[in-house]
Amino acid sequence: MSQQTENSLAGNFDQQFIGLETASAEFVPALVSLILSEARRHRASDVHLTPEQDSLLMYWRIDGVLHRIAAFNKSLSERLVSRLKVLAGLLTYRTDIPQEGRISREHHAGEVRIATFPVLSGERAVIRLFADYGQLQQIADLNMNDDTEQELRQQLQATSGVILICGPSGSGKTTTAYACLRELVSSCSLPRCVMSLEDPVEMVLAGVAQSQVKPAAGFGLATGIRSLMRQDPDVIMIGEIRDAETAEAAFQAALTGHLVVTTFHAGSAVEALSRLGEMGLDATLIRSVLRLVVCQRLLRRSCPCGGLPLEPSQGDLEESIRESSCPQCGGTGFSGRFLLTEHIELQQRDLAEAVLQRVDAITFAEISQRAGFTDLTSRARSAVLKGLTTGAEIFRILGRDGSALNPD
């Protein structure tokens, strides 16, 4: 990370910080409010407060990348975390166990979640800042690739089946799943019973009966799905398929006439199909109910300020941030992120046969390519050619698969 980038963001925060009255009784509440408001203003998704031996370090995750913002006096560590706990309704006297909670909207605009964790030097806290309720309301707001959006909309009109949204952590899977639910609630001419099982519930959705599982009490995802079936739902959203039992319950729910929208950790649509088979799901069941697999990534969008060249080398990347901070990107060279997607639907005979025959991932990828499947790497290559992002960013997200680094 460029030191100039850090200085740009950190300097902006420092200017705000020095205006606080450190001797005031309201100093810590004012500091927490400043952190929340400034982090949101700079589009941070997470704030990390990490205690060290002699300081409390603060980092912001912006567009998927951590930036060091400030180093507070160690004496502030316990007071800051305690204030966050009070706002989130957590136990301030328990510093030896992890805790999670929410900050009420009366204390801060937008959805905010707090998670604390005991570490060697004290108590670490992470603040998750969700998008405002007025943002990312519908599928159109996600700016998916056009063909994926069209296919997703079509499959959401079905009355049964599984729609699988996959990708690694931080790729926006839950945001896409929530957009699907909002679309279902707002666009249906007749009311539909939409319910969810999540761990945890990340945002409250109007018109959706949301439930948070409690594994310690025997209320897990798999058992929750079976109980939820007796609630007469039309649509079920499952926060994440993590194991074979949950996968089996989700696919059986779809088989009995429910539309299931769920997320799944997989690096590609082809890998998702392969992993379902490895979990022991019957190939006939997968073929019968799996309607659509969407795989996605979030990539940083190049800022119009031109703070970064389109194709920087690693050395250039470290040196190319402008000394003068761009108000739009904060000197990072990137402003916001965009969604890159690929999808597979199993209506084509060759793809369906490949699932039934349990072919390996490499063979399935070859079959899907012949069927006209466009993968993430091809879409990434196109994004670089259009100047939307850089080859270095593609490599950061896709690794060795990011052949868009050499778009020729």
N, C-alpha and C positions, 0 to 999 in steps of 0.2 A: 504494500500500500504506500502511496506517495505521502511523504511527510507534509507536503504542501496541502494535500487533500485534508489530512488530519487537522492541520493548523487552521484551514479555512472554516471547517465546521466547529472545531474547538474554540477558535477565536470568537466566532459569533456567539456561542454559548457563554463564554467568559465575559463578554461585554454585558450580557444580561445579568450574570451572576454577581458582578461587582456592585450592582445597583441595589442588592438586597441588604437589609439591616441585620448584620450578623448578631448584634447584641439583643435584638428584639425577641420577645417570647414567641412571636409568630414566624421566626426565621425558618425553621424546619418545614412547617406547612407551606410557607411561601416557596421554599426551594423545591418541594415535591410538585407543587403546582407549576413552577417554571419548567421543571424537567418534563412533565407530561405535555405541557402546551408546546414547548420548543421541539420536542421529539416528534410530535404529531405534525407540527408546521413543516418540519424537514422530511416528512414522509417516512419516519422510522416505523418499522413494524415491531421492533423489540428494543427494550432498554435493559442492558446488563449492568448490575451493580455488584462488583466483585471485590470482597475485602482482601487486602494483602497485609503483610506484616506491619507496614507503617502507613498505609493509605487505603482509600476506597476508590477503585477505578470504575469509571462509567464508560460504557461503549454503547453505540447505537447501531442497530442493523438497518441499513438503508438499501433497498433494492437487492436484498439478499447478502450484502457484504457488511462486515463489522467495521466500525470506525471508532477509534479512541477519542472521546470527547473531553473528559475531565479526570483529574485526580484530586479527590477531596481529602481533607484531614481525616485520619483514622477515627478521631473522636466522633465524627458525624455518622459513622457506619451504623451503629446500633440505633441511633435516633432516627435516621432515614428509614431503615427497614421497619422499625416499630411504627412509624407514621403510616407506612404503606399497609401494614397489618391492620391497624385501626380502621383505615378506609375500606379495607376488604373484609372486615369482620373476622379476622383470624386471631388466634391466641398469642398475645404478645409475650407471655411468660414461657411459651414453649419454643425454645431455640434449638432443640436437639432432634427435631423431626421435620420432614418436608411438609409444607402446607400450601394449599391453593385456595384462591377466592377471587371475587369480583369487586371492583370499585363501582359503587352506585353512580348512576348517571347524574344524580344531584350534586356530586362532587367533581365530575369531569365529563365533558361532552364526549360522546362516543363510548364504545364498548372497551373496557380495560380489564385484563385478567392479571393477577399477581400469583407468582409461584416462588416460594422460599425454599432454601436447601442448606442444611448445615455443612460447612466446610472447615478446614483446619484453622483458618484465621477469623472465623466468625460465622455470619449468616449471609449467604448469597441470595440475591433477589433478581428475578427477571420479570419485567413488565411487558405484557403483550398488548399492543395497541391495534385494535381491529378497525376496519374501514367504517366510516360513518354510515348510519342507516340509509342515508340518501344515495350512497354509492353502491355500484355493483348490484343493482337490484334485479336485473334480468340477464338472460343469456346474451343478448345483444351488447350489453355493457362490457362483456368479457373480451370482445374483439378477438374471437377465435379465428382460425383459418376458415374461410367461407364454406368449404365442403364439409368440414367437421361440424360446424354450427348447423348447417342444413340437415345433416344426418341425425344429429342429436335432437333437434326439434321434432323431426319425424318420429323418432323412436319414443319420445316422451308422450306421444299421442296413444301409444299402445296401452292395453289394459293389463298386460302381464309380461313377465320377462325380467331379465337383469340388465341394467346399464352399469358398466364398470368403468370408473374413472381412476386412472392409475398414474404413477409417477413417484419420484423420491420425495422425502420430506422437504417441505418448503416450495413445492411446485404449484401450490394453489388448488389442490384437489378438493378441499373442503369448500373453498369459495365457489368452485364450479358446481359442486353438489348442492350448495345452498341456492345458487342461481336457478338450478333445475327445479327445486321445490317452489321457489317464488314464481317461476314460470307456470308451474302446474296449478298453483293456487289462484293466480290472477287471470289465467287465460282460459280456464275451463268454463264452458257455458252452463254446465251443471255442477253442483258442489261435489267434491271428492274428499274422502277422509284421508288426510295425509298425516302420517305419524313418523317419528324418528326415534332411534336408539343411538346414543352418542356417548363418547368417553374422551373428553368431557363435551358438554354443550358449549359451543364456541360463540354463538350469537343467537339471540331470540328471534324467531321467525313468526310473523303474524300468520294465522291460519294453519299452523302446523302444531300438532300435539307432540312436544319434544320431551324426551325422557333421558336422564343420565343414568348409566348403569352403575351398579355398586357391587363389584366382584366379591368384596369381603363379606357382603351379606348374602351371597349366593345369587345375586342378580347380575349375571354376565350377559354378554351379547347373544350367545347361542340360546340360553334359557329365556332371555328377554324376547327374542324373535318368536319362540314358540308360544309364549304367553300373549304377545302382542297380536298374534293371529286371531285370538278370541275377542279382540276389540273391533273387529269388522273393518279393517283398513282397506283402502283402495291402493294407496301408495305407501311404501315403507322405505325410509332412508336409514341405512346402517352406516354409522360413522366410519367404520373401517373393518374389513375382513382381515383378521390377524392369524387365524388358525383354521384347521380342517373342519372343526366342529361348527364354527361360525359360517364358513363357506357352505357346508352341507345344509345348514338351517336356512341360509339366505336363498339358495337355489331351490330348495324344497318349497319355500314360501312363494317363489315365482311360479313354480310348477303348479301350485294350487290356485293360481289366478290372481296374483298380486304383481304390481309393478314395483320392482326393487331397484333403488338407486344406491350405490355404495362405492367406497374408495378402496384402493388396493395398492400396496407397495410393489411396484415393478418398474423396470427401467424402460420398457417398451411395450407396445400392444402385443407383440409376438411373445415376449417374455411372460406377460400376464397369462396368456393362454397356456403356455408351458407350465407355469407354476401351479395353475389350477389343477392340471393333470397330476403334477407331483404331489399335491395335497391329497390325492386319492379320490377326487370327484369322478364319478362315472362319466365317460366320454359322451354317452348318449344324453345324459342330463345336461352337460355343458352345451351340446349341440341343440338341445330342445329349447332351452330357456335363455341362453346368453344372446341378447339382441345386439349389443354394441360395446366395444372396448375403446375408450378414449385414453390416450396417453399424452401428457403435457409437460412442458417446462416453462419457467418464467425467465426471460432474458432481459438484461438491462438495455435500455434504448439509448443510443448515442444522442448526446445533447446537441442542439443546434449551434451552441457556442463554438463547437469545433475544438473543445479542450483536449480531445484525443484524436489521433489519426485513425482512419478506418482500419488499417492493418498494421498496428504497431508491433515491433518486436518486444520481447520482455524488457529489455533495457530501455527502449523508448517509452514503454508503458510507465515505468517508474519516474521518468523525467519529463513527461509531456504535459502534466497538469499545469495549467496557467497559474502564474503567481497571483493574478487578480481573480478573486472568487466570483464565479458566475452565480447570480442569485437564483437561477433555475436549478443548477446541478450542484451548487456548493463546492465547485472546483473538482468534482469527481470525473467529469467528462461524460456522465450518464444522467439521464433524467427520466425516472419512472421505468417501468418494465412492460413488456408485451408478452402475450401468450403464444407459444409455439405448440401445435397439436398434430397428432396423427390418430387415425382411427381404423378399426377393422369391424365390419359387420359380417355375420356368417351366413348371409343369404345366398352367396355364390356357392355353387356345387363343389368346386375344387377346394375351397376353404373348409366347407362343412366336412368333406371327406377326410381332409387332413386332420381335423379335430378327432373324428371317429377312429382314425388309424393311429392316433397318438404319435404323430411324426415329431422328430426333435425340432428344437427352435430354429436351427439353421435351415433345415428343409422347409419348415413352415414359412420362414422369411422369403425363401426363393419362390415358393408357390404364391405367396401374397404379392410379391413384386410382379409376377406374371399376370396377376389379376388386376393390376393397376394401383396397388397400394403405394402411397407416397410416405416415406418414413421421415422421422425428425431430422436426420442428417441432410436430406434433400431440401427440406423446408429451411433449415438453418443456412445452407448454401445460398438460397434465394434471398434470405434476410440480409446477409452480408453484401450481396451484390446490389441490393436496393439501398444500402447505407443505413439500415435500421440499427445495426449493431456492429461489433467488431469480431474478427476472427479470434482474438484473445478471449473475448467473452464467450464465444461458442465453445472454445476449448475448456474454459472454466466449468461450463455447465455439462457438456457432453463428453469431455475427456478425449480419449483416443478416437472415439466415434465422430468427433467434430471435424470431419474432413472439409467442412466449409472454410477452414483456415486457409485452404488453397483452392479458391473457387474456380480456378481455371480448369 
